[in-house]
């Protein structure tokens, strides 16, 4: 209830964001989109963005806010890395979560929040489907060419605009 009350003060749909894992070595980085690629999404009207990115991400958020002219709200006092109950409560209060396949996305999906996974390519947890079958309410967005974030993000932004308007989702 506490998070819902805080979020109700913000305009539009409340959209959680998590763009990468905290564990980014040379081999893993290619699976996660840099926040700099999220411009088309971050320019979507009618939404308020809520940070779900755990770990040290202040510089990335500041850069995105300046570059794209958007506010990414952070919930003061919530440790997104170590407070799993708090993170679950926050994600349960959101309208939608856009995330790389991370713990933040898994927490949100596990409490029933709609989650759109942004992946570099098809992943084994999809089990050959267009979703993550063990979560009730997910979609997976992957570029045709592995890691081609610049082609993927405008498509996600188009779908987000439809979601934010409350219109019926169109099929891709």
C-alpha positions in Angstrom: 0.0 0.0 0.0 2.8 2.4 0.8 4.4 2.1 -2.7 1.0 2.4 -4.4 0.3 5.6 -2.5 3.7 7.0 -3.5 3.2 6.0 -7.1 -0.3 7.4 -7.3 1.2 10.9 -7.0 2.9 10.4 -10.4 1.1 10.9 -13.7 0.2 8.2 -16.1 1.1 4.5 -16.1 3.9 3.5 -13.8 6.6 1.6 -15.7 9.5 -0.1 -13.9 12.9 -0.2 -15.7 15.8 -2.5 -15.4 18.3 -2.6 -18.3 21.2 -4.8 -17.1 22.5 -7.3 -14.7 24.9 -6.2 -12.0 27.3 -8.9 -13.2 28.7 -7.4 -16.4 31.8 -9.1 -17.5 33.0 -9.1 -21.1 31.1 -12.3 -21.9 27.8 -11.2 -20.3 27.7 -7.5 -21.4 26.5 -8.4 -24.9 23.2 -9.8 -23.4 22.2 -6.5 -21.9 21.2 -3.2 -23.5 23.0 0.0 -22.4 20.6 2.7 -21.0 21.7 4.9 -23.9 19.7 2.6 -26.3 16.5 3.2 -24.4 15.8 6.6 -25.8 12.7 5.6 -27.9 11.2 4.0 -24.8 12.1 6.8 -22.5 10.4 9.4 -24.7 7.0 7.6 -24.5 4.3 10.1 -23.4 1.8 9.3 -20.7 4.0 7.2 -18.4 6.2 7.7 -15.3 9.4 5.6 -15.2 10.4 4.0 -11.9 14.0 2.7 -11.4 14.3 -1.0 -10.6 18.0 -1.2 -11.6 19.8 -2.5 -8.6 23.5 -1.6 -7.8 25.4 1.5 -8.7 23.5 3.1 -11.5 23.2 6.7 -10.5 25.5 7.9 -13.3 23.5 5.9 -16.0 20.3 7.4 -14.7 21.6 10.9 -14.7 22.9 10.5 -18.2 19.6 9.1 -19.5 17.6 11.8 -17.8 19.8 14.5 -19.4 20.1 12.9 -22.8 16.4 12.0 -23.2 14.7 14.7 -21.1 12.9 12.3 -18.8 12.7 11.7 -15.1 13.4 8.2 -13.8 12.0 8.1 -10.3 13.8 6.4 -7.6 12.1 5.2 -4.4 14.1 6.6 -1.5 15.0 4.2 1.2 14.5 1.1 -0.8 17.5 -1.2 -1.3 16.7 -2.8 -4.7 19.5 -5.3 -4.3 19.0 -6.6 -0.8 15.4 -5.9 0.1 13.5 -8.6 -1.8 10.2 -8.0 0.0 10.4 -4.3 -0.7 11.3 -4.8 -4.3 8.4 -7.3 -4.6 6.0 -4.8 -3.0 7.2 -2.0 -5.4 6.9 -4.1 -8.5 3.4 -5.3 -7.4 2.3 -1.6 -7.4 3.5 -1.0 -11.0 1.5 -1.2 -14.2 4.3 -2.8 -16.2 8.0 -3.7 -15.9 10.4 -3.4 -18.9 13.5 -5.4 -18.1 16.4 -7.4 -19.2 16.1 -11.0 -17.9 17.3 -10.1 -14.4 16.3 -10.7 -10.8 14.1 -7.5 -10.9 12.1 -9.0 -13.8 11.7 -12.3 -12.1 10.5 -10.7 -8.9 8.0 -8.6 -10.8 6.7 -11.5 -12.8 6.5 -13.7 -9.7 4.1 -11.2 -8.0 1.9 -11.1 -11.1 3.0 -7.8 -12.6 3.1 -7.7 -16.4 6.7 -7.9 -17.5 8.2 -7.3 -20.9 11.6 -9.0 -21.2 14.0 -7.3 -23.5 16.5 -9.9 -24.6 19.5 -9.8 -26.9 18.0 -12.9 -28.7 15.9 -16.0 -28.0 16.7 -17.5 -24.6 16.4 -21.0 -23.2 13.9 -20.0 -20.5 11.3 -19.3 -23.2 11.2 -23.0 -23.9 10.6 -22.3 -27.6 7.7 -19.9 -27.0 7.2 -16.2 -27.2 7.1 -15.7 -23.5 8.5 -17.1 -20.2 5.9 -19.9 -19.7 6.2 -20.1 -15.9 5.1 -16.5 -15.4 1.5 -15.7 -16.1 1.9 -12.3 -17.7 5.0 -11.8 -19.8 6.1 -10.9 -23.3 9.5 -11.2 -24.8 11.0 -8.7 -27.2 14.1 -9.8 -29.1 15.7 -8.2 -32.1 15.9 -10.2 -35.3 19.7 -9.9 -35.2 21.3 -10.8 -31.9 22.0 -7.7 -29.7 20.6 -5.2 -32.3 19.1 -2.9 -29.6 18.8 0.0 -32.0 16.2 -1.9 -34.1 14.4 -3.3 -31.1 13.8 -0.3 -28.9 11.5 1.6 -31.4 9.3 -1.5 -31.6 9.1 -1.7 -27.8 8.4 2.0 -27.6 5.5 1.6 -30.1 4.0 -1.1 -28.0 4.5 0.9 -24.8 2.7 3.9 -26.3 -0.3 1.6 -27.1 -0.1 0.2 -23.5 0.0 3.7 -22.0 -3.0 4.8 -24.0 -5.0 1.9 -22.7 -5.8 0.7 -26.2 -6.0 -2.9 -27.1 -2.6 -4.4 -27.8 -1.9 -5.1 -31.5 -0.2 -8.3 -32.6 3.4 -8.0 -33.7 
